């Protein structure tokens, strides 16, 4: 089988990396009529909300282990707000 030379394989790898970076770094355009100061301009995605809920569950567990019931009550309240 023919061996690939480094100078033959690098340009396609660089091109693919560049395409992936430009596609991932693309900013979505704001909706018409929504200004920069609009209160509803940012809507978190499901992944972000679930990550926050997971962190709250971990904090609740640690608060229970440390018997810090004030912190545990706070985290339970935050979990409820997150699920709402």
PyMOL Python script that loads the backbone (N, CA, C, O; Angstrom):
from pymol import cmd

cmd.read_pdbstr("""\
ATOM      1  N   UNK A   1       0.841  -1.178   0.000  1.00  0.00           N
ATOM      2  CA  UNK A   1       0.000   0.000   0.000  1.00  0.00           C
ATOM      3  C   UNK A   1       0.888   1.244   0.000  1.00  0.00           C
ATOM      4  O   UNK A   1       1.953   1.255   0.617  1.00  0.00           O
ATOM      5  N   UNK A   2       0.461   2.243  -0.665  1.00  0.00           N
ATOM      6  CA  UNK A   2       1.218   3.486  -0.796  1.00  0.00           C
ATOM      7  C   UNK A   2       1.170   4.278   0.502  1.00  0.00           C
ATOM      8  O   UNK A   2       0.098   4.444   1.085  1.00  0.00           O
ATOM      9  N   UNK A   3       2.305   4.766   0.959  1.00  0.00           N
ATOM     10  CA  UNK A   3       2.355   5.571   2.179  1.00  0.00           C
ATOM     11  C   UNK A   3       1.976   7.011   1.858  1.00  0.00           C
ATOM     12  O   UNK A   3       2.349   7.548   0.815  1.00  0.00           O
ATOM     13  N   UNK A   4       1.239   7.619   2.760  1.00  0.00           N
ATOM     14  CA  UNK A   4       0.856   9.018   2.590  1.00  0.00           C
ATOM     15  C   UNK A   4       1.968   9.916   3.108  1.00  0.00           C
ATOM     16  O   UNK A   4       2.494   9.717   4.203  1.00  0.00           O
ATOM     17  N   UNK A   5       2.305  10.884   2.318  1.00  0.00           N
ATOM     18  CA  UNK A   5       3.314  11.855   2.746  1.00  0.00           C
ATOM     19  C   UNK A   5       2.625  12.943   3.553  1.00  0.00           C
ATOM     20  O   UNK A   5       1.449  13.250   3.356  1.00  0.00           O
ATOM     21  N   UNK A   6       3.399  13.515   4.466  1.00  0.00           N
ATOM     22  CA  UNK A   6       2.861  14.563   5.337  1.00  0.00           C
ATOM     23  C   UNK A   6       2.389  15.770   4.524  1.00  0.00           C
ATOM     24  O   UNK A   6       1.342  16.342   4.825  1.00  0.00           O
ATOM     25  N   UNK A   7       3.140  16.159   3.507  1.00  0.00           N
ATOM     26  CA  UNK A   7       2.753  17.334   2.716  1.00  0.00           C
ATOM     27  C   UNK A   7       1.524  17.066   1.853  1.00  0.00           C
ATOM     28  O   UNK A   7       0.896  18.012   1.377  1.00  0.00           O
ATOM     29  N   UNK A   8       1.166  15.803   1.641  1.00  0.00           N
ATOM     30  CA  UNK A   8      -0.023  15.487   0.859  1.00  0.00           C
ATOM     31  C   UNK A   8      -1.270  15.420   1.732  1.00  0.00           C
ATOM     32  O   UNK A   8      -2.374  15.679   1.254  1.00  0.00           O
ATOM     33  N   UNK A   9      -1.107  15.077   2.997  1.00  0.00           N
ATOM     34  CA  UNK A   9      -2.279  14.902   3.858  1.00  0.00           C
ATOM     35  C   UNK A   9      -2.613  16.147   4.677  1.00  0.00           C
ATOM     36  O   UNK A   9      -3.757  16.305   5.103  1.00  0.00           O
ATOM     37  N   UNK A  10      -1.657  17.023   4.906  1.00  0.00           N
ATOM     38  CA  UNK A  10      -1.903  18.193   5.751  1.00  0.00           C
ATOM     39  C   UNK A  10      -2.917  19.179   5.169  1.00  0.00           C
ATOM     40  O   UNK A  10      -3.774  19.641   5.922  1.00  0.00           O
ATOM     41  N   UNK A  11      -2.879  19.535   3.878  1.00  0.00           N
ATOM     42  CA  UNK A  11      -3.880  20.496   3.376  1.00  0.00           C
ATOM     43  C   UNK A  11      -5.328  20.048   3.581  1.00  0.00           C
ATOM     44  O   UNK A  11      -6.148  20.867   3.995  1.00  0.00           O
ATOM     45  N   UNK A  12      -5.688  18.769   3.308  1.00  0.00           N
ATOM     46  CA  UNK A  12      -7.084  18.392   3.583  1.00  0.00           C
ATOM     47  C   UNK A  12      -7.438  18.443   5.067  1.00  0.00           C
ATOM     48  O   UNK A  12      -8.563  18.801   5.416  1.00  0.00           O
ATOM     49  N   UNK A  13      -6.501  18.091   5.945  1.00  0.00           N
ATOM     50  CA  UNK A  13      -6.773  18.147   7.382  1.00  0.00           C
ATOM     51  C   UNK A  13      -6.980  19.585   7.825  1.00  0.00           C
ATOM     52  O   UNK A  13      -7.894  19.870   8.598  1.00  0.00           O
ATOM     53  N   UNK A  14      -6.147  20.488   7.347  1.00  0.00           N
ATOM     54  CA  UNK A  14      -6.286  21.904   7.693  1.00  0.00           C
ATOM     55  C   UNK A  14      -7.615  22.449   7.157  1.00  0.00           C
ATOM     56  O   UNK A  14      -8.288  23.223   7.838  1.00  0.00           O
ATOM     57  N   UNK A  15      -7.987  22.051   5.952  1.00  0.00           N
ATOM     58  CA  UNK A  15      -9.250  22.514   5.358  1.00  0.00           C
ATOM     59  C   UNK A  15     -10.444  22.019   6.183  1.00  0.00           C
ATOM     60  O   UNK A  15     -11.367  22.786   6.456  1.00  0.00           O
ATOM     61  N   UNK A  16     -10.428  20.761   6.575  1.00  0.00           N
ATOM     62  CA  UNK A  16     -11.524  20.218   7.376  1.00  0.00           C
ATOM     63  C   UNK A  16     -11.604  20.918   8.732  1.00  0.00           C
ATOM     64  O   UNK A  16     -12.692  21.262   9.195  1.00  0.00           O
ATOM     65  N   UNK A  17     -10.451  21.129   9.367  1.00  0.00           N
ATOM     66  CA  UNK A  17     -10.433  21.823  10.655  1.00  0.00           C
ATOM     67  C   UNK A  17     -10.967  23.245  10.510  1.00  0.00           C
ATOM     68  O   UNK A  17     -11.726  23.710  11.361  1.00  0.00           O
ATOM     69  N   UNK A  18     -10.585  23.930   9.457  1.00  0.00           N
ATOM     70  CA  UNK A  18     -11.066  25.292   9.223  1.00  0.00           C
ATOM     71  C   UNK A  18     -12.583  25.309   9.019  1.00  0.00           C
ATOM     72  O   UNK A  18     -13.271  26.176   9.558  1.00  0.00           O
ATOM     73  N   UNK A  19     -13.106  24.354   8.241  1.00  0.00           N
ATOM     74  CA  UNK A  19     -14.551  24.301   8.009  1.00  0.00           C
ATOM     75  C   UNK A  19     -15.319  24.037   9.301  1.00  0.00           C
ATOM     76  O   UNK A  19     -16.359  24.650   9.545  1.00  0.00           O
ATOM     77  N   UNK A  20     -14.809  23.128  10.125  1.00  0.00           N
ATOM     78  CA  UNK A  20     -15.478  22.828  11.390  1.00  0.00           C
ATOM     79  C   UNK A  20     -15.462  24.056  12.303  1.00  0.00           C
ATOM     80  O   UNK A  20     -16.471  24.379  12.931  1.00  0.00           O
ATOM     81  N   UNK A  21     -14.324  24.733  12.374  1.00  0.00           N
ATOM     82  CA  UNK A  21     -14.219  25.913  13.244  1.00  0.00           C
ATOM     83  C   UNK A  21     -15.132  27.045  12.784  1.00  0.00           C
ATOM     84  O   UNK A  21     -15.756  27.708  13.612  1.00  0.00           O
ATOM     85  N   UNK A  22     -15.215  27.269  11.497  1.00  0.00           N
ATOM     86  CA  UNK A  22     -16.075  28.349  11.011  1.00  0.00           C
ATOM     87  C   UNK A  22     -17.544  27.995  11.186  1.00  0.00           C
ATOM     88  O   UNK A  22     -18.354  28.881  11.458  1.00  0.00           O
ATOM     89  N   UNK A  23     -17.910  26.725  11.037  1.00  0.00           N
ATOM     90  CA  UNK A  23     -19.309  26.331  11.211  1.00  0.00           C
ATOM     91  C   UNK A  23     -19.718  26.424  12.679  1.00  0.00           C
ATOM     92  O   UNK A  23     -20.838  26.835  12.981  1.00  0.00           O
ATOM     93  N   UNK A  24     -18.829  26.052  13.589  1.00  0.00           N
ATOM     94  CA  UNK A  24     -19.156  26.081  15.018  1.00  0.00           C
ATOM     95  C   UNK A  24     -19.130  27.493  15.576  1.00  0.00           C
ATOM     96  O   UNK A  24     -19.839  27.782  16.539  1.00  0.00           O
ATOM     97  N   UNK A  25     -18.345  28.366  15.006  1.00  0.00           N
ATOM     98  CA  UNK A  25     -18.219  29.716  15.516  1.00  0.00           C
ATOM     99  C   UNK A  25     -19.226  30.689  14.941  1.00  0.00           C
ATOM    100  O   UNK A  25     -19.188  31.881  15.245  1.00  0.00           O
ATOM    101  N   UNK A  26     -20.120  30.192  14.120  1.00  0.00           N
ATOM    102  CA  UNK A  26     -21.106  31.046  13.472  1.00  0.00           C
ATOM    103  C   UNK A  26     -22.096  31.587  14.480  1.00  0.00           C
ATOM    104  O   UNK A  26     -22.592  30.836  15.320  1.00  0.00           O
ATOM    105  N   UNK A  27     -22.390  32.857  14.416  1.00  0.00           N
ATOM    106  CA  UNK A  27     -23.368  33.498  15.291  1.00  0.00           C
ATOM    107  C   UNK A  27     -24.703  33.547  14.567  1.00  0.00           C
ATOM    108  O   UNK A  27     -24.759  33.884  13.384  1.00  0.00           O
ATOM    109  N   UNK A  28     -25.777  33.214  15.269  1.00  0.00           N
ATOM    110  CA  UNK A  28     -27.091  33.321  14.665  1.00  0.00           C
ATOM    111  C   UNK A  28     -27.502  34.788  14.634  1.00  0.00           C
ATOM    112  O   UNK A  28     -27.133  35.565  15.514  1.00  0.00           O
ATOM    113  N   UNK A  29     -28.250  35.147  13.639  1.00  0.00           N
ATOM    114  CA  UNK A  29     -28.685  36.536  13.515  1.00  0.00           C
ATOM    115  C   UNK A  29     -29.880  36.755  14.437  1.00  0.00           C
ATOM    116  O   UNK A  29     -30.737  35.879  14.547  1.00  0.00           O
ATOM    117  N   UNK A  30     -29.953  37.906  15.100  1.00  0.00           N
ATOM    118  CA  UNK A  30     -31.083  38.184  15.982  1.00  0.00           C
ATOM    119  C   UNK A  30     -32.366  38.343  15.187  1.00  0.00           C
ATOM    120  O   UNK A  30     -32.342  38.728  14.018  1.00  0.00           O
ATOM    121  N   UNK A  31     -33.471  38.048  15.821  1.00  0.00           N
ATOM    122  CA  UNK A  31     -34.766  38.178  15.166  1.00  0.00           C
ATOM    123  C   UNK A  31     -35.062  39.642  14.876  1.00  0.00           C
ATOM    124  O   UNK A  31     -34.573  40.537  15.565  1.00  0.00           O
ATOM    125  N   UNK A  32     -35.856  39.870  13.861  1.00  0.00           N
ATOM    126  CA  UNK A  32     -36.200  41.233  13.481  1.00  0.00           C
ATOM    127  C   UNK A  32     -36.955  41.918  14.613  1.00  0.00           C
ATOM    128  O   UNK A  32     -37.890  41.352  15.180  1.00  0.00           O
ATOM    129  N   UNK A  33     -36.549  43.117  14.929  1.00  0.00           N
ATOM    130  CA  UNK A  33     -37.237  43.894  15.948  1.00  0.00           C
ATOM    131  C   UNK A  33     -36.718  43.678  17.352  1.00  0.00           C
ATOM    132  O   UNK A  33     -37.143  44.368  18.279  1.00  0.00           O
ATOM    133  N   UNK A  34     -35.798  42.723  17.532  1.00  0.00           N
ATOM    134  CA  UNK A  34     -35.275  42.522  18.891  1.00  0.00           C
ATOM    135  C   UNK A  34     -34.000  43.330  19.030  1.00  0.00           C
ATOM    136  O   UNK A  34     -33.025  43.107  18.313  1.00  0.00           O
ATOM    137  N   UNK A  35     -34.020  44.254  19.948  1.00  0.00           N
ATOM    138  CA  UNK A  35     -32.872  45.119  20.164  1.00  0.00           C
ATOM    139  C   UNK A  35     -31.849  44.469  21.066  1.00  0.00           C
ATOM    140  O   UNK A  35     -32.087  43.398  21.624  1.00  0.00           O
ATOM    141  N   UNK A  36     -30.707  45.123  21.206  1.00  0.00           N
ATOM    142  CA  UNK A  36     -29.634  44.586  22.039  1.00  0.00           C
ATOM    143  C   UNK A  36     -30.028  44.586  23.508  1.00  0.00           C
ATOM    144  O   UNK A  36     -29.521  43.768  24.274  1.00  0.00           O
ATOM    145  N   UNK A  37     -30.920  45.484  23.921  1.00  0.00           N
ATOM    146  CA  UNK A  37     -31.323  45.579  25.315  1.00  0.00           C
ATOM    147  C   UNK A  37     -32.593  44.817  25.627  1.00  0.00           C
ATOM    148  O   UNK A  37     -33.158  44.977  26.709  1.00  0.00           O
ATOM    149  N   UNK A  38     -33.043  44.007  24.718  1.00  0.00           N
ATOM    150  CA  UNK A  38     -34.289  43.273  24.910  1.00  0.00           C
ATOM    151  C   UNK A  38     -34.145  42.256  26.037  1.00  0.00           C
ATOM    152  O   UNK A  38     -33.137  41.554  26.117  1.00  0.00           O
ATOM    153  N   UNK A  39     -35.141  42.176  26.899  1.00  0.00           N
ATOM    154  CA  UNK A  39     -35.091  41.277  28.053  1.00  0.00           C
ATOM    155  C   UNK A  39     -35.227  39.826  27.636  1.00  0.00           C
ATOM    156  O   UNK A  39     -34.724  38.946  28.336  1.00  0.00           O
ATOM    157  N   UNK A  40     -35.887  39.540  26.525  1.00  0.00           N
ATOM    158  CA  UNK A  40     -36.095  38.165  26.101  1.00  0.00           C
ATOM    159  C   UNK A  40     -35.138  37.749  24.983  1.00  0.00           C
ATOM    160  O   UNK A  40     -35.447  36.829  24.226  1.00  0.00           O
ATOM    161  N   UNK A  41     -33.993  38.402  24.866  1.00  0.00           N
ATOM    162  CA  UNK A  41     -33.063  38.096  23.784  1.00  0.00           C
ATOM    163  C   UNK A  41     -32.340  36.777  24.017  1.00  0.00           C
ATOM    164  O   UNK A  41     -31.994  36.104  23.046  1.00  0.00           O
ATOM    165  N   UNK A  42     -32.097  36.381  25.261  1.00  0.00           N
ATOM    166  CA  UNK A  42     -31.359  35.154  25.551  1.00  0.00           C
ATOM    167  C   UNK A  42     -32.295  34.087  26.095  1.00  0.00           C
ATOM    168  O   UNK A  42     -33.004  34.314  27.075  1.00  0.00           O
ATOM    169  N   UNK A  43     -32.294  32.935  25.461  1.00  0.00           N
ATOM    170  CA  UNK A  43     -33.073  31.798  25.932  1.00  0.00           C
ATOM    171  C   UNK A  43     -32.109  30.622  26.079  1.00  0.00           C
ATOM    172  O   UNK A  43     -31.565  30.151  25.079  1.00  0.00           O
ATOM    173  N   UNK A  44     -31.885  30.137  27.304  1.00  0.00           N
ATOM    174  CA  UNK A  44     -30.947  29.027  27.481  1.00  0.00           C
ATOM    175  C   UNK A  44     -31.486  27.749  26.851  1.00  0.00           C
ATOM    176  O   UNK A  44     -32.695  27.521  26.806  1.00  0.00           O
ATOM    177  N   UNK A  45     -30.572  26.929  26.370  1.00  0.00           N
ATOM    178  CA  UNK A  45     -30.955  25.664  25.773  1.00  0.00           C
ATOM    179  C   UNK A  45     -31.201  24.601  26.830  1.00  0.00           C
ATOM    180  O   UNK A  45     -30.907  24.803  28.008  1.00  0.00           O
ATOM    181  N   UNK A  46     -31.738  23.479  26.406  1.00  0.00           N
ATOM    182  CA  UNK A  46     -32.056  22.397  27.324  1.00  0.00           C
ATOM    183  C   UNK A  46     -30.805  21.853  27.992  1.00  0.00           C
ATOM    184  O   UNK A  46     -30.831  21.534  29.181  1.00  0.00           O
ATOM    185  N   UNK A  47     -29.711  21.743  27.251  1.00  0.00           N
ATOM    186  CA  UNK A  47     -28.471  21.237  27.820  1.00  0.00           C
ATOM    187  C   UNK A  47     -27.944  22.110  28.940  1.00  0.00           C
ATOM    188  O   UNK A  47     -27.457  21.607  29.953  1.00  0.00           O
ATOM    189  N   UNK A  48     -28.043  23.418  28.759  1.00  0.00           N
ATOM    190  CA  UNK A  48     -27.586  24.343  29.794  1.00  0.00           C
ATOM    191  C   UNK A  48     -28.461  24.248  31.039  1.00  0.00           C
ATOM    192  O   UNK A  48     -27.954  24.256  32.161  1.00  0.00           O
ATOM    193  N   UNK A  49     -29.765  24.159  30.842  1.00  0.00           N
ATOM    194  CA  UNK A  49     -30.663  24.045  31.993  1.00  0.00           C
ATOM    195  C   UNK A  49     -30.422  22.739  32.751  1.00  0.00           C
ATOM    196  O   UNK A  49     -30.433  22.723  33.982  1.00  0.00           O
ATOM    197  N   UNK A  50     -30.208  21.656  32.023  1.00  0.00           N
ATOM    198  CA  UNK A  50     -29.987  20.370  32.684  1.00  0.00           C
ATOM    199  C   UNK A  50     -28.646  20.345  33.406  1.00  0.00           C
ATOM    200  O   UNK A  50     -28.526  19.714  34.456  1.00  0.00           O
ATOM    201  N   UNK A  51     -27.635  21.020  32.862  1.00  0.00           N
ATOM    202  CA  UNK A  51     -26.343  21.105  33.550  1.00  0.00           C
ATOM    203  C   UNK A  51     -26.487  21.860  34.873  1.00  0.00           C
ATOM    204  O   UNK A  51     -25.910  21.459  35.883  1.00  0.00           O
ATOM    205  N   UNK A  52     -27.242  22.932  34.868  1.00  0.00           N
ATOM    206  CA  UNK A  52     -27.481  23.678  36.106  1.00  0.00           C
ATOM    207  C   UNK A  52     -28.235  22.831  37.127  1.00  0.00           C
ATOM    208  O   UNK A  52     -27.926  22.869  38.318  1.00  0.00           O
ATOM    209  N   UNK A  53     -29.223  22.065  36.662  1.00  0.00           N
ATOM    210  CA  UNK A  53     -29.967  21.200  37.578  1.00  0.00           C
ATOM    211  C   UNK A  53     -29.052  20.128  38.173  1.00  0.00           C
ATOM    212  O   UNK A  53     -29.158  19.797  39.353  1.00  0.00           O
ATOM    213  N   UNK A  54     -28.164  19.596  37.355  1.00  0.00           N
ATOM    214  CA  UNK A  54     -27.237  18.578  37.847  1.00  0.00           C
ATOM    215  C   UNK A  54     -26.315  19.158  38.914  1.00  0.00           C
ATOM    216  O   UNK A  54     -26.057  18.514  39.931  1.00  0.00           O
ATOM    217  N   UNK A  55     -25.817  20.377  38.683  1.00  0.00           N
ATOM    218  CA  UNK A  55     -24.960  21.011  39.687  1.00  0.00           C
ATOM    219  C   UNK A  55     -25.727  21.253  40.984  1.00  0.00           C
ATOM    220  O   UNK A  55     -25.169  21.101  42.071  1.00  0.00           O
ATOM    221  N   UNK A  56     -27.001  21.627  40.880  1.00  0.00           N
ATOM    222  CA  UNK A  56     -27.802  21.852  42.087  1.00  0.00           C
ATOM    223  C   UNK A  56     -28.017  20.548  42.852  1.00  0.00           C
ATOM    224  O   UNK A  56     -28.013  20.542  44.083  1.00  0.00           O
ATOM    225  N   UNK A  57     -28.206  19.437  42.124  1.00  0.00           N
ATOM    226  CA  UNK A  57     -28.350  18.146  42.788  1.00  0.00           C
ATOM    227  C   UNK A  57     -27.065  17.784  43.540  1.00  0.00           C
ATOM    228  O   UNK A  57     -27.125  17.282  44.662  1.00  0.00           O
ATOM    229  N   UNK A  58     -25.925  18.034  42.935  1.00  0.00           N
ATOM    230  CA  UNK A  58     -24.647  17.729  43.584  1.00  0.00           C
ATOM    231  C   UNK A  58     -24.468  18.594  44.833  1.00  0.00           C
ATOM    232  O   UNK A  58     -24.048  18.103  45.881  1.00  0.00           O
ATOM    233  N   UNK A  59     -24.791  19.884  44.713  1.00  0.00           N
ATOM    234  CA  UNK A  59     -24.684  20.775  45.872  1.00  0.00           C
ATOM    235  C   UNK A  59     -25.633  20.331  46.984  1.00  0.00           C
ATOM    236  O   UNK A  59     -25.289  20.415  48.164  1.00  0.00           O
ATOM    237  N   UNK A  60     -26.818  19.863  46.615  1.00  0.00           N
ATOM    238  CA  UNK A  60     -27.769  19.375  47.607  1.00  0.00           C
ATOM    239  C   UNK A  60     -27.204  18.157  48.327  1.00  0.00           C
ATOM    240  O   UNK A  60     -27.341  18.037  49.545  1.00  0.00           O
ATOM    241  N   UNK A  61     -26.574  17.258  47.589  1.00  0.00           N
ATOM    242  CA  UNK A  61     -25.982  16.072  48.206  1.00  0.00           C
ATOM    243  C   UNK A  61     -24.875  16.467  49.181  1.00  0.00           C
ATOM    244  O   UNK A  61     -24.818  15.966  50.304  1.00  0.00           O
ATOM    245  N   UNK A  62     -23.992  17.373  48.741  1.00  0.00           N
ATOM    246  CA  UNK A  62     -22.906  17.816  49.624  1.00  0.00           C
ATOM    247  C   UNK A  62     -23.453  18.553  50.855  1.00  0.00           C
ATOM    248  O   UNK A  62     -22.913  18.408  51.952  1.00  0.00           O
ATOM    249  N   UNK A  63     -24.505  19.331  50.682  1.00  0.00           N
ATOM    250  CA  UNK A  63     -25.096  20.030  51.818  1.00  0.00           C
ATOM    251  C   UNK A  63     -25.670  19.025  52.817  1.00  0.00           C
ATOM    252  O   UNK A  63     -25.561  19.222  54.027  1.00  0.00           O
ATOM    253  N   UNK A  64     -26.280  17.950  52.315  1.00  0.00           N
ATOM    254  CA  UNK A  64     -26.793  16.917  53.196  1.00  0.00           C
ATOM    255  C   UNK A  64     -25.681  16.181  53.921  1.00  0.00           C
ATOM    256  O   UNK A  64     -25.815  15.866  55.104  1.00  0.00           O
ATOM    257  N   UNK A  65     -24.584  15.902  53.227  1.00  0.00           N
ATOM    258  CA  UNK A  65     -23.449  15.229  53.850  1.00  0.00           C
ATOM    259  C   UNK A  65     -22.831  16.079  54.953  1.00  0.00           C
ATOM    260  O   UNK A  65     -22.380  15.558  55.973  1.00  0.00           O
ATOM    261  N   UNK A  66     -22.817  17.398  54.737  1.00  0.00           N
ATOM    262  CA  UNK A  66     -22.244  18.325  55.725  1.00  0.00           C
ATOM    263  C   UNK A  66     -23.280  18.749  56.768  1.00  0.00           C
ATOM    264  O   UNK A  66     -22.973  19.514  57.682  1.00  0.00           O
ATOM    265  N   UNK A  67     -24.502  18.249  56.625  1.00  0.00           N
ATOM    266  CA  UNK A  67     -25.607  18.614  57.511  1.00  0.00           C
ATOM    267  C   UNK A  67     -25.835  20.126  57.560  1.00  0.00           C
ATOM    268  O   UNK A  67     -26.151  20.692  58.606  1.00  0.00           O
ATOM    269  N   UNK A  68     -25.666  20.757  56.406  1.00  0.00           N
ATOM    270  CA  UNK A  68     -25.919  22.189  56.259  1.00  0.00           C
ATOM    271  C   UNK A  68     -27.346  22.323  55.722  1.00  0.00           C
ATOM    272  O   UNK A  68     -27.560  22.411  54.513  1.00  0.00           O
ATOM    273  N   UNK A  69     -28.310  22.338  56.632  1.00  0.00           N
ATOM    274  CA  UNK A  69     -29.705  22.286  56.225  1.00  0.00           C
ATOM    275  C   UNK A  69     -30.195  23.580  55.599  1.00  0.00           C
ATOM    276  O   UNK A  69     -31.138  23.560  54.809  1.00  0.00           O
ATOM    277  N   UNK A  70     -29.578  24.699  55.933  1.00  0.00           N
ATOM    278  CA  UNK A  70     -29.952  25.968  55.285  1.00  0.00           C
ATOM    279  C   UNK A  70     -29.590  25.925  53.803  1.00  0.00           C
ATOM    280  O   UNK A  70     -30.386  26.310  52.947  1.00  0.00           O
ATOM    281  N   UNK A  71     -28.379  25.453  53.514  1.00  0.00           N
ATOM    282  CA  UNK A  71     -27.955  25.337  52.111  1.00  0.00           C
ATOM    283  C   UNK A  71     -28.798  24.296  51.383  1.00  0.00           C
ATOM    284  O   UNK A  71     -29.151  24.494  50.221  1.00  0.00           O
ATOM    285  N   UNK A  72     -29.120  23.205  52.041  1.00  0.00           N
ATOM    286  CA  UNK A  72     -29.942  22.164  51.421  1.00  0.00           C
ATOM    287  C   UNK A  72     -31.325  22.717  51.067  1.00  0.00           C
ATOM    288  O   UNK A  72     -31.841  22.450  49.982  1.00  0.00           O
ATOM    289  N   UNK A  73     -31.915  23.476  51.968  1.00  0.00           N
ATOM    290  CA  UNK A  73     -33.230  24.067  51.691  1.00  0.00           C
ATOM    291  C   UNK A  73     -33.152  25.037  50.520  1.00  0.00           C
ATOM    292  O   UNK A  73     -34.048  25.086  49.678  1.00  0.00           O
ATOM    293  N   UNK A  74     -32.073  25.806  50.476  1.00  0.00           N
ATOM    294  CA  UNK A  74     -31.891  26.745  49.368  1.00  0.00           C
ATOM    295  C   UNK A  74     -31.785  25.998  48.043  1.00  0.00           C
ATOM    296  O   UNK A  74     -32.408  26.389  47.056  1.00  0.00           O
ATOM    297  N   UNK A  75     -30.999  24.923  48.019  1.00  0.00           N
ATOM    298  CA  UNK A  75     -30.814  24.167  46.774  1.00  0.00           C
ATOM    299  C   UNK A  75     -32.109  23.483  46.345  1.00  0.00           C
ATOM    300  O   UNK A  75     -32.383  23.388  45.149  1.00  0.00           O
ATOM    301  N   UNK A  76     -32.910  23.006  47.299  1.00  0.00           N
ATOM    302  CA  UNK A  76     -34.202  22.419  46.961  1.00  0.00           C
ATOM    303  C   UNK A  76     -35.094  23.470  46.314  1.00  0.00           C
ATOM    304  O   UNK A  76     -35.780  23.179  45.334  1.00  0.00           O
ATOM    305  N   UNK A  77     -35.094  24.690  46.850  1.00  0.00           N
ATOM    306  CA  UNK A  77     -35.872  25.781  46.271  1.00  0.00           C
ATOM    307  C   UNK A  77     -35.387  26.102  44.856  1.00  0.00           C
ATOM    308  O   UNK A  77     -36.195  26.306  43.949  1.00  0.00           O
ATOM    309  N   UNK A  78     -34.053  26.146  44.670  1.00  0.00           N
ATOM    310  CA  UNK A  78     -33.499  26.428  43.347  1.00  0.00           C
ATOM    311  C   UNK A  78     -33.834  25.321  42.351  1.00  0.00           C
ATOM    312  O   UNK A  78     -34.108  25.587  41.181  1.00  0.00           O
ATOM    313  N   UNK A  79     -33.808  24.065  42.832  1.00  0.00           N
ATOM    314  CA  UNK A  79     -34.194  22.948  41.961  1.00  0.00           C
ATOM    315  C   UNK A  79     -35.640  23.092  41.507  1.00  0.00           C
ATOM    316  O   UNK A  79     -35.956  22.865  40.339  1.00  0.00           O
ATOM    317  N   UNK A  80     -36.518  23.470  42.435  1.00  0.00           N
ATOM    318  CA  UNK A  80     -37.924  23.671  42.079  1.00  0.00           C
ATOM    319  C   UNK A  80     -38.092  24.754  41.031  1.00  0.00           C
ATOM    320  O   UNK A  80     -38.866  24.595  40.088  1.00  0.00           O
ATOM    321  N   UNK A  81     -37.370  25.854  41.192  1.00  0.00           N
ATOM    322  CA  UNK A  81     -37.444  26.927  40.194  1.00  0.00           C
ATOM    323  C   UNK A  81     -36.908  26.468  38.847  1.00  0.00           C
ATOM    324  O   UNK A  81     -37.439  26.835  37.798  1.00  0.00           O
ATOM    325  N   UNK A  82     -35.860  25.668  38.884  1.00  0.00           N
ATOM    326  CA  UNK A  82     -35.294  25.169  37.633  1.00  0.00           C
ATOM    327  C   UNK A  82     -36.238  24.243  36.894  1.00  0.00           C
ATOM    328  O   UNK A  82     -36.298  24.258  35.664  1.00  0.00           O
ATOM    329  N   UNK A  83     -36.981  23.433  37.645  1.00  0.00           N
ATOM    330  CA  UNK A  83     -37.949  22.526  36.999  1.00  0.00           C
ATOM    331  C   UNK A  83     -39.160  23.282  36.478  1.00  0.00           C
ATOM    332  O   UNK A  83     -39.778  22.875  35.494  1.00  0.00           O
ATOM    333  N   UNK A  84     -39.497  24.379  37.136  1.00  0.00           N
ATOM    334  CA  UNK A  84     -40.627  25.193  36.661  1.00  0.00           C
ATOM    335  C   UNK A  84     -40.267  25.818  35.323  1.00  0.00           C
ATOM    336  O   UNK A  84     -41.074  26.543  34.743  1.00  0.00           O
TER     337      UNK A  84
END
""", "prot")
cmd.dss("prot")
cmd.show_as("cartoon", "prot")
cmd.util.cbc("prot")
cmd.orient("prot")
